[in-house]
Amino acid sequence: MAKMTRLQKKESLAGWMFILPLVIGVGIFTYGALVYSFKISLTRWELLTPPTFVGLENYKKIFSDPVFKECLLNTLYFVVTIVPLGIVISLFFAILLNQKMKGNAFFRAAFYLPCITSTVAVSMVWLWILNPDLGILNTILRGLGVIDPPRWLESIQWAKPALVILRLWQVSGYYMIMYLTGLQSIPNELYEAAELDGATGWQKIRYITIPLLSNTTFFVTTLLIIEAFNIFESIYVMTEGGPGGSTNTLMYYIYTRGFKSAPPRMGYASAMAWVLFFILFVVTLVQFLVRRKKEMIY
């Protein structure tokens, strides 16, 4: 390997100096925090007293904790609803807005706007929309003839669907942009050839669009799964895990055990955070393995 010249060494040093603050920040506040949180997960720590080492005791308690199991089921509900619906809605609007029509730029910006708006602000607006007595949603439903519309966030049955609607409204625009990018990379010649063969609009979507967007769909699916597992802000603002624990998710339970319980159980909360990380790691790994196997087949 050829030796670096003096100028190349100076340029390399200058480059490292520019990125050094970022490297230090990521090292301390990301990787350092990960290591420290794992250390905490092996202790009993109530914040105001010194931590006591307990080994794997916190991890053993997790699997016998009925609230953890309930929160896991609630979280899985958000995963199995938000992920498929998010993919379908995002792809639908991407295909719609990929057509040449007036106001395309406006509608793309309008659909994208919610995902760059603060989740706390969005949640406050949706608290009013979902108000069972004065909210605009129930007002519309009554106008359409629904005599007894849902109580939404006050109902155990409807609280989770209400949060799913909010989350889909907020994030669909983000994934729509990803699908738009993928759609614009598909050659028009493929659609023209399909038209000459007499393919319908649905057949073109099924046999051309969806297969050629498989990489985008894989990426969107991975992000949506992580999104659904980490749902927190809207629950913190709108329901605080209620009613009756129906919207208490893993992320919110970690927060309450670490900061709101008396006394705080920071070690137990850290252990749950690592269990959540492990779940996400396994799910993502399985997705990559399945994707790789499909690529090898084709």
C-alpha positions, -999 to +999 in steps of 0.1 A: +000+000+000+014+034-010+024+058+018+002+088+023+016+121+012+019+150+036-011+167+020-032+136+023-023+132+059-034+168+066-067+163+047-073+131+066-066+148+099-089+177+090-117+153+081-113+135+115-113+168+133-146+177+116-164+145+126-147+141+160-175+159+179-201+137+163-181+105+170-176+116+207-213+124+210-225+091+195-199+072+216-210+087+249-248+093+244-256+062+223-231+034+229-221+046+263-258+049+273-264+013+260-236-002+281-247+018+312-284+008+308-274-029+306-253-024+338-284-008+354-306-037+343-285-060+366-292-039+397-321-029+420-319+009+418-345+033+432-327+065+420-323+080+455-304+050+469-272+034+456-278+005+431-276-030+444-264-058+421-290-085+417-278-103+386-306-117+363-333-112+389-350-084+370-351-105+338-367-134+357-394-111+372-403-098+337-416-132+325-438-136+356-452-101+355-488-101+343-487-064+335-458-070+312-477-097+293-507-074+290-485-046+276-468-070+252-502-081+238-513-044+235-481-036+217-485-066+193-520-053+185-505-020+173-479-040+153-504-062+135-527-033+127-503-004+120-478-024+098-502-039+071-526-009+071-496+015+069-482-003+039-515-004+020-524+032+027-490+045+019-488+025-013-523+036-023-516+073-020-482+069-036-498+053-067-525+079-067-501+109-065-477+093-090-502+102-117-500+134-137-527+156-124-532+192-111-522+200-076-499+170-073-472+190-054-498+204-030-513+170-021-478+154-016-469+182+008-502+180+026-499+142+031-463+146+042-469+175+067-483+154+096-452+133+099-430+164+105-454+178+130-447+172+167-465+141+180-475+160+211-491+187+191-508+161+169-521+143+199-536+174+214-555+181+182-567+145+180-579+147+216-604+173+204-612+153+172-619+122+193-639+139+220-670+117+223-694+147+230-679+177+212-654+161+188-656+166+151-655+129+143-685+120+164-703+151+151-699+138+115-710+103+126-741+117+142-748+137+110-745+105+090-772+089+112-751+070+138-772+073+170-746+061+195-711+068+181-680+053+199-667+069+230-632+064+215-605+071+241-630+065+270-638+030+257-617-001+263-630-014+230-623+017+209-592+033+225-566+012+206-584+016+172-585+053+178-547+054+184-541+033+153-561+058+132-540+087+147-507+069+140-516+059+105-527+095+097-494+108+111-469+084+095-485+073+062-472+104+044-436+096+053-438+061+038-458+074+009-427+095-001-406+063+000-431+045-023-432+075-046-394+073-050-397+036-058-425+041-083-405+067-102-377+042-107-399+017-125-395+021-163-427+032-181-419+007-209-430-021-186-465-006-182-467+002-219-459-034-228-485-047-203-511-024-219-503-038-253-509-073-239-543-062-226-534-059-189-559-041-166-549-015-141-551-039-112-530-065-132-503-039-138-502-031-101-502-068-091-476-081-116-454-050-121-457-024-094-458-046-063-430-070-073-407-042-083-414-024-050-404-054-029-372-038-016-391-006-007-418-027+010-392-046+030-376-014+042-410+002+050-421-030+069-390-029+090-395+008+099-432+003+106-426-026+130-400-005+149-425+024+149-453+002+162-432-013+190-420+021+201-454+039+202-452+062+233-459+099+229-495+097+218-503+073+247-485+096+271-505+126+261-539+110+253-546+080+274-518+074+299-522+036+293-560+037+300-588+030+300-584-001+321-548-006+308-561-012+272-535+011+257-506+004+281-477-006+258-442-018+265-426+016+260-452+033+283-448+006+309-410+010+309-415+047+315-440+043+343-418+017+361-387+038+357-401+072+366-437+071+379-438+041+403-431+046+439-403+039+445-389+041+409-377+007+396-350+019+372-332-015+371-364-033+362-373-007+336-338-011+320-342-048+319-376-044+301-359-020+277-333-047+268-360-073+264-378-050+240-345-044+221-340-082+219-376-086+205-370-060+178-335-074+170-350-109+165-379-097+144-356-076+122-331-105+118-359-128+108-371-103+082-336-101+067-332-138+066-366-143+049-358-116+025-324-131+017-339-165+012-364-151-013-337-134-032-317-166-034-348-184-048-354-158-075 
